[in-house]
Amino acid sequence: MKAKVKVTLKNGVLDPQGKAIEGALGSLGFGGVNGVRQGKYFEIDLAETDRAKAEAAVKAMCDKLIANTVIENYAIEIA
């Protein structure tokens, strides 16, 4: 089973990397970009065959290591 995890900064959390990308896009001639938020993406291969157990395991991974839940949100997709 494969899990896909998308981690993004919570609204209101300063995103200096997103701001730098936004500025660079403007410098490259991409006008009209009003904001960029950056994040992280993970693909995790799991030996687990039970969907509910796989999702619970990935949630625990996110809570303990993958995401800083104080400033980040995450979304899990089990494929």
PyMOL Python script that loads the backbone (N, CA, C, O; Angstrom):
from pymol import cmd

cmd.read_pdbstr("""\
ATOM      1  N   MET A   1       0.850  -1.166   0.000  1.00  0.00           N
ATOM      2  CA  MET A   1       0.000   0.000   0.000  1.00  0.00           C
ATOM      3  C   MET A   1       0.899   1.233   0.000  1.00  0.00           C
ATOM      4  O   MET A   1       1.980   1.218   0.590  1.00  0.00           O
ATOM      5  N   LYS A   2       0.458   2.289  -0.654  1.00  0.00           N
ATOM      6  CA  LYS A   2       1.243   3.512  -0.724  1.00  0.00           C
ATOM      7  C   LYS A   2       0.457   4.642  -0.081  1.00  0.00           C
ATOM      8  O   LYS A   2      -0.743   4.794  -0.308  1.00  0.00           O
ATOM      9  N   ALA A   3       1.149   5.426   0.720  1.00  0.00           N
ATOM     10  CA  ALA A   3       0.551   6.611   1.326  1.00  0.00           C
ATOM     11  C   ALA A   3       1.204   7.846   0.724  1.00  0.00           C
ATOM     12  O   ALA A   3       2.416   7.892   0.514  1.00  0.00           O
ATOM     13  N   LYS A   4       0.379   8.835   0.455  1.00  0.00           N
ATOM     14  CA  LYS A   4       0.872  10.129  -0.012  1.00  0.00           C
ATOM     15  C   LYS A   4       0.520  11.148   1.054  1.00  0.00           C
ATOM     16  O   LYS A   4      -0.627  11.231   1.493  1.00  0.00           O
ATOM     17  N   VAL A   5       1.518  11.928   1.470  1.00  0.00           N
ATOM     18  CA  VAL A   5       1.322  12.911   2.528  1.00  0.00           C
ATOM     19  C   VAL A   5       1.734  14.282   2.016  1.00  0.00           C
ATOM     20  O   VAL A   5       2.843  14.467   1.515  1.00  0.00           O
ATOM     21  N   LYS A   6       0.821  15.240   2.149  1.00  0.00           N
ATOM     22  CA  LYS A   6       1.107  16.628   1.777  1.00  0.00           C
ATOM     23  C   LYS A   6       1.139  17.447   3.066  1.00  0.00           C
ATOM     24  O   LYS A   6       0.174  17.451   3.830  1.00  0.00           O
ATOM     25  N   VAL A   7       2.251  18.139   3.300  1.00  0.00           N
ATOM     26  CA  VAL A   7       2.431  18.958   4.499  1.00  0.00           C
ATOM     27  C   VAL A   7       2.518  20.420   4.070  1.00  0.00           C
ATOM     28  O   VAL A   7       3.312  20.777   3.200  1.00  0.00           O
ATOM     29  N   THR A   8       1.693  21.260   4.692  1.00  0.00           N
ATOM     30  CA  THR A   8       1.700  22.685   4.381  1.00  0.00           C
ATOM     31  C   THR A   8       1.715  23.492   5.669  1.00  0.00           C
ATOM     32  O   THR A   8       1.286  23.017   6.721  1.00  0.00           O
ATOM     33  N   LEU A   9       2.211  24.707   5.573  1.00  0.00           N
ATOM     34  CA  LEU A   9       2.195  25.597   6.732  1.00  0.00           C
ATOM     35  C   LEU A   9       0.762  26.028   7.017  1.00  0.00           C
ATOM     36  O   LEU A   9      -0.029  26.220   6.094  1.00  0.00           O
ATOM     37  N   LYS A  10       0.437  26.177   8.279  1.00  0.00           N
ATOM     38  CA  LYS A  10      -0.887  26.658   8.658  1.00  0.00           C
ATOM     39  C   LYS A  10      -1.043  28.106   8.225  1.00  0.00           C
ATOM     40  O   LYS A  10      -0.059  28.838   8.113  1.00  0.00           O
ATOM     41  N   ASN A  11      -2.287  28.517   7.980  1.00  0.00           N
ATOM     42  CA  ASN A  11      -2.555  29.908   7.645  1.00  0.00           C
ATOM     43  C   ASN A  11      -2.063  30.807   8.778  1.00  0.00           C
ATOM     44  O   ASN A  11      -2.232  30.491   9.955  1.00  0.00           O
ATOM     45  N   GLY A  12      -1.463  31.911   8.412  1.00  0.00           N
ATOM     46  CA  GLY A  12      -0.955  32.842   9.405  1.00  0.00           C
ATOM     47  C   GLY A  12       0.489  32.608   9.790  1.00  0.00           C
ATOM     48  O   GLY A  12       1.096  33.458  10.442  1.00  0.00           O
ATOM     49  N   VAL A  13       1.060  31.468   9.402  1.00  0.00           N
ATOM     50  CA  VAL A  13       2.470  31.187   9.699  1.00  0.00           C
ATOM     51  C   VAL A  13       3.314  31.796   8.587  1.00  0.00           C
ATOM     52  O   VAL A  13       3.068  31.555   7.405  1.00  0.00           O
ATOM     53  N   LEU A  14       4.307  32.583   8.972  1.00  0.00           N
ATOM     54  CA  LEU A  14       5.200  33.229   8.015  1.00  0.00           C
ATOM     55  C   LEU A  14       5.888  32.183   7.144  1.00  0.00           C
ATOM     56  O   LEU A  14       6.384  31.176   7.650  1.00  0.00           O
ATOM     57  N   ASP A  15       5.918  32.424   5.837  1.00  0.00           N
ATOM     58  CA  ASP A  15       6.519  31.493   4.881  1.00  0.00           C
ATOM     59  C   ASP A  15       7.588  32.222   4.074  1.00  0.00           C
ATOM     60  O   ASP A  15       7.315  32.645   2.950  1.00  0.00           O
ATOM     61  N   PRO A  16       8.811  32.383   4.617  1.00  0.00           N
ATOM     62  CA  PRO A  16       9.852  33.122   3.903  1.00  0.00           C
ATOM     63  C   PRO A  16      10.272  32.460   2.597  1.00  0.00           C
ATOM     64  O   PRO A  16      10.609  33.157   1.640  1.00  0.00           O
ATOM     65  N   GLN A  17      10.260  31.133   2.533  1.00  0.00           N
ATOM     66  CA  GLN A  17      10.626  30.459   1.288  1.00  0.00           C
ATOM     67  C   GLN A  17       9.575  30.735   0.215  1.00  0.00           C
ATOM     68  O   GLN A  17       9.919  30.963  -0.944  1.00  0.00           O
ATOM     69  N   GLY A  18       8.314  30.715   0.590  1.00  0.00           N
ATOM     70  CA  GLY A  18       7.254  31.048  -0.360  1.00  0.00           C
ATOM     71  C   GLY A  18       7.395  32.471  -0.880  1.00  0.00           C
ATOM     72  O   GLY A  18       7.201  32.730  -2.067  1.00  0.00           O
ATOM     73  N   LYS A  19       7.736  33.397   0.022  1.00  0.00           N
ATOM     74  CA  LYS A  19       7.937  34.795  -0.387  1.00  0.00           C
ATOM     75  C   LYS A  19       9.121  34.914  -1.346  1.00  0.00           C
ATOM     76  O   LYS A  19       9.058  35.671  -2.314  1.00  0.00           O
ATOM     77  N   ALA A  20      10.198  34.172  -1.084  1.00  0.00           N
ATOM     78  CA  ALA A  20      11.368  34.203  -1.968  1.00  0.00           C
ATOM     79  C   ALA A  20      11.007  33.658  -3.349  1.00  0.00           C
ATOM     80  O   ALA A  20      11.443  34.205  -4.362  1.00  0.00           O
ATOM     81  N   ILE A  21      10.223  32.598  -3.398  1.00  0.00           N
ATOM     82  CA  ILE A  21       9.792  32.029  -4.680  1.00  0.00           C
ATOM     83  C   ILE A  21       8.900  33.023  -5.413  1.00  0.00           C
ATOM     84  O   ILE A  21       9.032  33.213  -6.622  1.00  0.00           O
ATOM     85  N   GLU A  22       7.991  33.657  -4.672  1.00  0.00           N
ATOM     86  CA  GLU A  22       7.116  34.670  -5.277  1.00  0.00           C
ATOM     87  C   GLU A  22       7.937  35.788  -5.908  1.00  0.00           C
ATOM     88  O   GLU A  22       7.652  36.204  -7.031  1.00  0.00           O
ATOM     89  N   GLY A  23       8.951  36.278  -5.201  1.00  0.00           N
ATOM     90  CA  GLY A  23       9.818  37.325  -5.738  1.00  0.00           C
ATOM     91  C   GLY A  23      10.593  36.866  -6.953  1.00  0.00           C
ATOM     92  O   GLY A  23      10.731  37.610  -7.925  1.00  0.00           O
ATOM     93  N   ALA A  24      11.105  35.635  -6.905  1.00  0.00           N
ATOM     94  CA  ALA A  24      11.867  35.101  -8.032  1.00  0.00           C
ATOM     95  C   ALA A  24      10.980  34.944  -9.265  1.00  0.00           C
ATOM     96  O   ALA A  24      11.418  35.212 -10.384  1.00  0.00           O
ATOM     97  N   LEU A  25       9.747  34.514  -9.066  1.00  0.00           N
ATOM     98  CA  LEU A  25       8.829  34.383 -10.205  1.00  0.00           C
ATOM     99  C   LEU A  25       8.580  35.736 -10.846  1.00  0.00           C
ATOM    100  O   LEU A  25       8.536  35.847 -12.071  1.00  0.00           O
ATOM    101  N   GLY A  26       8.415  36.774 -10.018  1.00  0.00           N
ATOM    102  CA  GLY A  26       8.244  38.125 -10.563  1.00  0.00           C
ATOM    103  C   GLY A  26       9.461  38.571 -11.346  1.00  0.00           C
ATOM    104  O   GLY A  26       9.336  39.191 -12.402  1.00  0.00           O
ATOM    105  N   SER A  27      10.642  38.256 -10.829  1.00  0.00           N
ATOM    106  CA  SER A  27      11.890  38.623 -11.518  1.00  0.00           C
ATOM    107  C   SER A  27      12.041  37.893 -12.848  1.00  0.00           C
ATOM    108  O   SER A  27      12.681  38.397 -13.771  1.00  0.00           O
ATOM    109  N   LEU A  28      11.452  36.709 -12.938  1.00  0.00           N
ATOM    110  CA  LEU A  28      11.528  35.933 -14.183  1.00  0.00           C
ATOM    111  C   LEU A  28      10.433  36.307 -15.175  1.00  0.00           C
ATOM    112  O   LEU A  28      10.319  35.696 -16.238  1.00  0.00           O
ATOM    113  N   GLY A  29       9.629  37.307 -14.832  1.00  0.00           N
ATOM    114  CA  GLY A  29       8.613  37.786 -15.759  1.00  0.00           C
ATOM    115  C   GLY A  29       7.245  37.152 -15.584  1.00  0.00           C
ATOM    116  O   GLY A  29       6.366  37.359 -16.420  1.00  0.00           O
ATOM    117  N   PHE A  30       7.044  36.400 -14.541  1.00  0.00           N
ATOM    118  CA  PHE A  30       5.731  35.806 -14.290  1.00  0.00           C
ATOM    119  C   PHE A  30       4.923  36.765 -13.427  1.00  0.00           C
ATOM    120  O   PHE A  30       4.919  36.671 -12.199  1.00  0.00           O
ATOM    121  N   GLY A  31       4.243  37.684 -14.094  1.00  0.00           N
ATOM    122  CA  GLY A  31       3.440  38.676 -13.384  1.00  0.00           C
ATOM    123  C   GLY A  31       2.136  38.086 -12.899  1.00  0.00           C
ATOM    124  O   GLY A  31       1.709  37.021 -13.345  1.00  0.00           O
ATOM    125  N   GLY A  32       1.511  38.797 -11.976  1.00  0.00           N
ATOM    126  CA  GLY A  32       0.209  38.378 -11.497  1.00  0.00           C
ATOM    127  C   GLY A  32       0.242  37.306 -10.429  1.00  0.00           C
ATOM    128  O   GLY A  32      -0.807  36.786 -10.051  1.00  0.00           O
ATOM    129  N   VAL A  33       1.429  36.959  -9.930  1.00  0.00           N
ATOM    130  CA  VAL A  33       1.511  35.986  -8.844  1.00  0.00           C
ATOM    131  C   VAL A  33       1.314  36.759  -7.542  1.00  0.00           C
ATOM    132  O   VAL A  33       2.148  37.587  -7.176  1.00  0.00           O
ATOM    133  N   ASN A  34       0.221  36.490  -6.850  1.00  0.00           N
ATOM    134  CA  ASN A  34      -0.127  37.250  -5.649  1.00  0.00           C
ATOM    135  C   ASN A  34       0.250  36.546  -4.355  1.00  0.00           C
ATOM    136  O   ASN A  34       0.020  37.088  -3.273  1.00  0.00           O
ATOM    137  N   GLY A  35       0.813  35.372  -4.440  1.00  0.00           N
ATOM    138  CA  GLY A  35       1.230  34.675  -3.238  1.00  0.00           C
ATOM    139  C   GLY A  35       1.685  33.264  -3.553  1.00  0.00           C
ATOM    140  O   GLY A  35       1.140  32.603  -4.437  1.00  0.00           O
ATOM    141  N   VAL A  36       2.678  32.816  -2.829  1.00  0.00           N
ATOM    142  CA  VAL A  36       3.180  31.443  -2.970  1.00  0.00           C
ATOM    143  C   VAL A  36       3.357  30.887  -1.567  1.00  0.00           C
ATOM    144  O   VAL A  36       3.946  31.539  -0.704  1.00  0.00           O
ATOM    145  N   ARG A  37       2.849  29.684  -1.337  1.00  0.00           N
ATOM    146  CA  ARG A  37       3.066  28.954  -0.094  1.00  0.00           C
ATOM    147  C   ARG A  37       3.766  27.658  -0.468  1.00  0.00           C
ATOM    148  O   ARG A  37       3.309  26.947  -1.363  1.00  0.00           O
ATOM    149  N   GLN A  38       4.852  27.346   0.193  1.00  0.00           N
ATOM    150  CA  GLN A  38       5.582  26.121  -0.109  1.00  0.00           C
ATOM    151  C   GLN A  38       5.216  25.057   0.905  1.00  0.00           C
ATOM    152  O   GLN A  38       4.694  25.352   1.980  1.00  0.00           O
ATOM    153  N   GLY A  39       5.497  23.817   0.547  1.00  0.00           N
ATOM    154  CA  GLY A  39       5.196  22.709   1.444  1.00  0.00           C
ATOM    155  C   GLY A  39       6.106  21.529   1.155  1.00  0.00           C
ATOM    156  O   GLY A  39       7.125  21.661   0.478  1.00  0.00           O
ATOM    157  N   LYS A  40       5.718  20.369   1.683  1.00  0.00           N
ATOM    158  CA  LYS A  40       6.499  19.146   1.500  1.00  0.00           C
ATOM    159  C   LYS A  40       5.558  18.034   1.049  1.00  0.00           C
ATOM    160  O   LYS A  40       4.368  18.040   1.361  1.00  0.00           O
ATOM    161  N   TYR A  41       6.112  17.090   0.316  1.00  0.00           N
ATOM    162  CA  TYR A  41       5.328  15.956  -0.184  1.00  0.00           C
ATOM    163  C   TYR A  41       6.119  14.683   0.065  1.00  0.00           C
ATOM    164  O   TYR A  41       7.315  14.621  -0.219  1.00  0.00           O
ATOM    165  N   PHE A  42       5.447  13.668   0.597  1.00  0.00           N
ATOM    166  CA  PHE A  42       6.080  12.390   0.892  1.00  0.00           C
ATOM    167  C   PHE A  42       5.270  11.262   0.277  1.00  0.00           C
ATOM    168  O   PHE A  42       4.040  11.317   0.265  1.00  0.00           O
ATOM    169  N   GLU A  43       5.944  10.244  -0.232  1.00  0.00           N
ATOM    170  CA  GLU A  43       5.319   8.986  -0.631  1.00  0.00           C
ATOM    171  C   GLU A  43       5.939   7.904   0.233  1.00  0.00           C
ATOM    172  O   GLU A  43       7.160   7.755   0.285  1.00  0.00           O
ATOM    173  N   ILE A  44       5.081   7.150   0.913  1.00  0.00           N
ATOM    174  CA  ILE A  44       5.549   6.133   1.851  1.00  0.00           C
ATOM    175  C   ILE A  44       4.977   4.785   1.418  1.00  0.00           C
ATOM    176  O   ILE A  44       3.759   4.626   1.329  1.00  0.00           O
ATOM    177  N   ASP A  45       5.848   3.816   1.147  1.00  0.00           N
ATOM    178  CA  ASP A  45       5.414   2.457   0.818  1.00  0.00           C
ATOM    179  C   ASP A  45       5.246   1.682   2.116  1.00  0.00           C
ATOM    180  O   ASP A  45       6.151   1.634   2.948  1.00  0.00           O
ATOM    181  N   LEU A  46       4.080   1.080   2.275  1.00  0.00           N
ATOM    182  CA  LEU A  46       3.753   0.349   3.494  1.00  0.00           C
ATOM    183  C   LEU A  46       3.495  -1.122   3.188  1.00  0.00           C
ATOM    184  O   LEU A  46       2.922  -1.455   2.151  1.00  0.00           O
ATOM    185  N   ALA A  47       3.917  -1.992   4.085  1.00  0.00           N
ATOM    186  CA  ALA A  47       3.633  -3.425   3.947  1.00  0.00           C
ATOM    187  C   ALA A  47       2.206  -3.738   4.399  1.00  0.00           C
ATOM    188  O   ALA A  47       1.661  -4.786   4.054  1.00  0.00           O
ATOM    189  N   GLU A  48       1.605  -2.833   5.167  1.00  0.00           N
ATOM    190  CA  GLU A  48       0.252  -3.027   5.704  1.00  0.00           C
ATOM    191  C   GLU A  48      -0.763  -3.181   4.569  1.00  0.00           C
ATOM    192  O   GLU A  48      -0.713  -2.449   3.580  1.00  0.00           O
ATOM    193  N   THR A  49      -1.678  -4.132   4.718  1.00  0.00           N
ATOM    194  CA  THR A  49      -2.717  -4.344   3.693  1.00  0.00           C
ATOM    195  C   THR A  49      -4.082  -3.838   4.138  1.00  0.00           C
ATOM    196  O   THR A  49      -4.984  -3.686   3.313  1.00  0.00           O
ATOM    197  N   ASP A  50      -4.244  -3.576   5.422  1.00  0.00           N
ATOM    198  CA  ASP A  50      -5.504  -3.045   5.932  1.00  0.00           C
ATOM    199  C   ASP A  50      -5.477  -1.519   5.836  1.00  0.00           C
ATOM    200  O   ASP A  50      -4.619  -0.868   6.434  1.00  0.00           O
ATOM    201  N   ARG A  51      -6.419  -0.956   5.081  1.00  0.00           N
ATOM    202  CA  ARG A  51      -6.441   0.485   4.813  1.00  0.00           C
ATOM    203  C   ARG A  51      -6.515   1.309   6.103  1.00  0.00           C
ATOM    204  O   ARG A  51      -5.775   2.281   6.253  1.00  0.00           O
ATOM    205  N   ALA A  52      -7.388   0.939   7.025  1.00  0.00           N
ATOM    206  CA  ALA A  52      -7.553   1.700   8.267  1.00  0.00           C
ATOM    207  C   ALA A  52      -6.275   1.665   9.111  1.00  0.00           C
ATOM    208  O   ALA A  52      -5.883   2.679   9.689  1.00  0.00           O
ATOM    209  N   LYS A  53      -5.634   0.507   9.180  1.00  0.00           N
ATOM    210  CA  LYS A  53      -4.383   0.393   9.940  1.00  0.00           C
ATOM    211  C   LYS A  53      -3.271   1.204   9.278  1.00  0.00           C
ATOM    212  O   LYS A  53      -2.466   1.835   9.964  1.00  0.00           O
ATOM    213  N   ALA A  54      -3.229   1.187   7.955  1.00  0.00           N
ATOM    214  CA  ALA A  54      -2.221   1.956   7.220  1.00  0.00           C
ATOM    215  C   ALA A  54      -2.408   3.447   7.482  1.00  0.00           C
ATOM    216  O   ALA A  54      -1.441   4.163   7.741  1.00  0.00           O
ATOM    217  N   GLU A  55      -3.648   3.910   7.414  1.00  0.00           N
ATOM    218  CA  GLU A  55      -3.918   5.333   7.649  1.00  0.00           C
ATOM    219  C   GLU A  55      -3.564   5.727   9.082  1.00  0.00           C
ATOM    220  O   GLU A  55      -3.004   6.799   9.308  1.00  0.00           O
ATOM    221  N   ALA A  56      -3.886   4.869  10.048  1.00  0.00           N
ATOM    222  CA  ALA A  56      -3.548   5.148  11.449  1.00  0.00           C
ATOM    223  C   ALA A  56      -2.037   5.204  11.639  1.00  0.00           C
ATOM    224  O   ALA A  56      -1.534   6.054  12.375  1.00  0.00           O
ATOM    225  N   ALA A  57      -1.314   4.306  10.983  1.00  0.00           N
ATOM    226  CA  ALA A  57       0.143   4.290  11.101  1.00  0.00           C
ATOM    227  C   ALA A  57       0.754   5.559  10.505  1.00  0.00           C
ATOM    228  O   ALA A  57       1.654   6.155  11.097  1.00  0.00           O
ATOM    229  N   VAL A  58       0.264   5.969   9.338  1.00  0.00           N
ATOM    230  CA  VAL A  58       0.803   7.176   8.695  1.00  0.00           C
ATOM    231  C   VAL A  58       0.454   8.413   9.514  1.00  0.00           C
ATOM    232  O   VAL A  58       1.266   9.331   9.626  1.00  0.00           O
ATOM    233  N   LYS A  59      -0.738   8.444  10.082  1.00  0.00           N
ATOM    234  CA  LYS A  59      -1.115   9.568  10.950  1.00  0.00           C
ATOM    235  C   LYS A  59      -0.151   9.658  12.125  1.00  0.00           C
ATOM    236  O   LYS A  59       0.294  10.752  12.473  1.00  0.00           O
ATOM    237  N   ALA A  60       0.177   8.531  12.741  1.00  0.00           N
ATOM    238  CA  ALA A  60       1.130   8.519  13.850  1.00  0.00           C
ATOM    239  C   ALA A  60       2.508   9.000  13.391  1.00  0.00           C
ATOM    240  O   ALA A  60       3.182   9.736  14.110  1.00  0.00           O
ATOM    241  N   MET A  61       2.926   8.582  12.189  1.00  0.00           N
ATOM    242  CA  MET A  61       4.207   9.033  11.642  1.00  0.00           C
ATOM    243  C   MET A  61       4.218  10.552  11.479  1.00  0.00           C
ATOM    244  O   MET A  61       5.200  11.215  11.813  1.00  0.00           O
ATOM    245  N   CYS A  62       3.122  11.089  10.965  1.00  0.00           N
ATOM    246  CA  CYS A  62       3.031  12.540  10.760  1.00  0.00           C
ATOM    247  C   CYS A  62       3.067  13.286  12.089  1.00  0.00           C
ATOM    248  O   CYS A  62       3.771  14.286  12.231  1.00  0.00           O
ATOM    249  N   ASP A  63       2.306  12.795  13.058  1.00  0.00           N
ATOM    250  CA  ASP A  63       2.243  13.452  14.361  1.00  0.00           C
ATOM    251  C   ASP A  63       3.574  13.407  15.100  1.00  0.00           C
ATOM    252  O   ASP A  63       3.908  14.340  15.830  1.00  0.00           O
ATOM    253  N   LYS A  64       4.336  12.334  14.919  1.00  0.00           N
ATOM    254  CA  LYS A  64       5.582  12.162  15.664  1.00  0.00           C
ATOM    255  C   LYS A  64       6.814  12.696  14.956  1.00  0.00           C
ATOM    256  O   LYS A  64       7.772  13.099  15.617  1.00  0.00           O
ATOM    257  N   LEU A  65       6.816  12.710  13.601  1.00  0.00           N
ATOM    258  CA  LEU A  65       8.058  13.060  12.899  1.00  0.00           C
ATOM    259  C   LEU A  65       7.862  13.918  11.658  1.00  0.00           C
ATOM    260  O   LEU A  65       8.522  14.946  11.513  1.00  0.00           O
ATOM    261  N   ILE A  66       6.981  13.522  10.773  1.00  0.00           N
ATOM    262  CA  ILE A  66       6.927  14.126   9.444  1.00  0.00           C
ATOM    263  C   ILE A  66       6.480  15.583   9.467  1.00  0.00           C
ATOM    264  O   ILE A  66       7.030  16.410   8.740  1.00  0.00           O
ATOM    265  N   ALA A  67       5.488  15.906  10.294  1.00  0.00           N
ATOM    266  CA  ALA A  67       4.966  17.274  10.347  1.00  0.00           C
ATOM    267  C   ALA A  67       5.189  17.876  11.726  1.00  0.00           C
ATOM    268  O   ALA A  67       5.109  17.185  12.741  1.00  0.00           O
ATOM    269  N   ASN A  68       5.466  19.157  11.746  1.00  0.00           N
ATOM    270  CA  ASN A  68       5.488  19.913  13.000  1.00  0.00           C
ATOM    271  C   ASN A  68       4.073  20.452  13.181  1.00  0.00           C
ATOM    272  O   ASN A  68       3.726  21.497  12.632  1.00  0.00           O
ATOM    273  N   THR A  69       3.263  19.738  13.951  1.00  0.00           N
ATOM    274  CA  THR A  69       1.833  20.047  14.020  1.00  0.00           C
ATOM    275  C   THR A  69       1.516  21.376  14.703  1.00  0.00           C
ATOM    276  O   THR A  69       0.363  21.808  14.701  1.00  0.00           O
ATOM    277  N   VAL A  70       2.513  22.023  15.284  1.00  0.00           N
ATOM    278  CA  VAL A  70       2.298  23.349  15.855  1.00  0.00           C
ATOM    279  C   VAL A  70       2.108  24.367  14.728  1.00  0.00           C
ATOM    280  O   VAL A  70       1.278  25.269  14.835  1.00  0.00           O
ATOM    281  N   ILE A  71       2.884  24.216  13.645  1.00  0.00           N
ATOM    282  CA  ILE A  71       2.831  25.200  12.563  1.00  0.00           C
ATOM    283  C   ILE A  71       2.420  24.618  11.216  1.00  0.00           C
ATOM    284  O   ILE A  71       2.238  25.361  10.251  1.00  0.00           O
ATOM    285  N   GLU A  72       2.269  23.283  11.139  1.00  0.00           N
ATOM    286  CA  GLU A  72       1.964  22.653   9.854  1.00  0.00           C
ATOM    287  C   GLU A  72       0.690  21.803   9.917  1.00  0.00           C
ATOM    288  O   GLU A  72       0.357  21.218  10.948  1.00  0.00           O
ATOM    289  N   ASN A  73       0.000  21.758   8.789  1.00  0.00           N
ATOM    290  CA  ASN A  73      -1.122  20.832   8.573  1.00  0.00           C
ATOM    291  C   ASN A  73      -0.625  19.731   7.660  1.00  0.00           C
ATOM    292  O   ASN A  73       0.364  19.898   6.946  1.00  0.00           O
ATOM    293  N   TYR A  74      -1.323  18.595   7.688  1.00  0.00           N
ATOM    294  CA  TYR A  74      -0.993  17.540   6.738  1.00  0.00           C
ATOM    295  C   TYR A  74      -2.256  16.857   6.262  1.00  0.00           C
ATOM    296  O   TYR A  74      -3.272  16.825   6.956  1.00  0.00           O
ATOM    297  N   ALA A  75      -2.168  16.310   5.057  1.00  0.00           N
ATOM    298  CA  ALA A  75      -3.264  15.552   4.456  1.00  0.00           C
ATOM    299  C   ALA A  75      -2.703  14.222   3.992  1.00  0.00           C
ATOM    300  O   ALA A  75      -1.632  14.160   3.389  1.00  0.00           O
ATOM    301  N   ILE A  76      -3.442  13.152   4.281  1.00  0.00           N
ATOM    302  CA  ILE A  76      -2.995  11.809   3.931  1.00  0.00           C
ATOM    303  C   ILE A  76      -3.927  11.219   2.886  1.00  0.00           C
ATOM    304  O   ILE A  76      -5.148  11.338   2.983  1.00  0.00           O
ATOM    305  N   GLU A  77      -3.329  10.579   1.882  1.00  0.00           N
ATOM    306  CA  GLU A  77      -4.076   9.841   0.871  1.00  0.00           C
ATOM    307  C   GLU A  77      -3.487   8.431   0.815  1.00  0.00           C
ATOM    308  O   GLU A  77      -2.287   8.263   0.598  1.00  0.00           O
ATOM    309  N   ILE A  78      -4.324   7.435   1.007  1.00  0.00           N
ATOM    310  CA  ILE A  78      -3.877   6.050   0.922  1.00  0.00           C
ATOM    311  C   ILE A  78      -4.272   5.513  -0.448  1.00  0.00           C
ATOM    312  O   ILE A  78      -5.446   5.543  -0.819  1.00  0.00           O
ATOM    313  N   ALA A  79      -3.286   5.020  -1.201  1.00  0.00           N
ATOM    314  CA  ALA A  79      -3.560   4.526  -2.558  1.00  0.00           C
ATOM    315  C   ALA A  79      -3.333   3.027  -2.632  1.00  0.00           C
ATOM    316  O   ALA A  79      -3.512   2.427  -3.692  1.00  0.00           O
TER     317      ALA A  79
END
""", "prot")
cmd.dss("prot")
cmd.show_as("cartoon", "prot")
cmd.util.cbc("prot")
cmd.orient("prot")
